[in-house]
Amino acid sequence: MNKIKNSSMFFLWAGAAISITEIYTGGMIAPLGIKKGLIAILIGHIIGTLFLAFGGYISFKGNKNAMDKVTDSFGGVGSKLVSILNVLQLIGWSAIMIIQGARTISSQVKIPTSMAIVVVGGIIFLWSILFNNYTKKVNDISVIILIVLCILLFLEIHSGGMVVKGGQSISLTTAIEITIAMPVSWLPVIGDYTKDGKSGKGVFISSFFGYFIGSILMYALGLYISFFTGKDIIAFLSEKGIIASLIVLLATVTTTFIDVYSAVISSKQIYEYKNKNLVTLIYCAVSILLAFVFPMENYQNFLLLIGSVFVPVYTVVSVDYIFKRKCTININFIAIITAILGVLIYNYFNNNNLGVPTIFTFLTVAAIYYIFTFFMKKSLSVVE
């Protein structure tokens, strides 16, 4: 990939954040009310996006994509395991984006949802294979248009009721956690792009503010729609004509092509391939097929599952980067065991509603991994 300017990096990650999925997630926070909801959104984005931008910075400094940096900590075999999980979650994300985009577009232009799924998936495929050489400027312009359209959509929100219904609730900590989980879900992806940035400082700042601004806008939009109209997000957008249609189509494309492209990049850790476009086509086809059957009612659980896996993984990567260490064997068992413990810790805190799982998991995993490697670094061939 050619070098990405800071402005394009900003719009790349703003585009990744501007999606119907983030609007949908913002709508989940509505039972908290506007004030507490916005506080949760702000806190969650500060934590999650700092983690995300640091992950991108690490890849830039090492001039390595996301999974290559994982190899530096987990070893070649260990990184294959992480890469498999990453490809699966990226295909899952692509399917979710295609479903939500297709449902809204289907209701707008009066075509079957199945047809809309295929159309949206096809456009994503074309955008994915053209991004490297042709669509950076088009992507920048598309994101600018998206931001303007989203601001216009705020003006379309009129109070008509509240989304809070009997038995429906969400805690402040859960709201913060699902806000953190969204930027964290991009951790195994961001390095595929930031490694081609212009400077470390530029990469960190542009990716942070691009995602931070775009994602807060989306979460707030979802919060306002659900709280003030009492309507389902897709139902609301379906009533808003051409503005909503353009938002959904552009947002779906500018977000999902990043998932597909990075799934292709991550696959290099798993198997050798010569034709990148063919692999892109296969992953788009699989995402389209999955979109027909994905259980959207489990969306929140899917989002938290990603956090439970990649927060521990990138905590290990961050610790090794900070202490300038690199694994020189095929598999770092201490890294894998620590990451598995991190998954269990995350789920324990999440299932028992104890604080903010991401923060506790990060601190606990960092401490465990540092202590284990401090005493066992020679046998593990982890060198400083």
Secondary structure as UniProt FT lines:
FT   HELIX           6..17
FT   HELIX           20..28
FT   HELIX           30..32
FT   HELIX           34..62
FT   HELIX           66..109
FT   HELIX           113..130
FT   TURN            131..134
FT   HELIX           136..154
FT   TURN            155..156
FT   TURN            166..167
FT   HELIX           172..184
FT   TURN            185..186
FT   HELIX           187..194
FT   TURN            195..196
FT   HELIX           200..229
FT   HELIX           233..238
FT   HELIX           241..266
FT   HELIX           267..269
FT   HELIX           276..291
FT   TURN            292..293
FT   HELIX           296..298
FT   HELIX           299..322
FT   TURN            323..324
FT   STRAND          326..327
FT   HELIX           333..351
FT   TURN            352..353
FT   HELIX           357..380
FT   STRAND          382..383
//
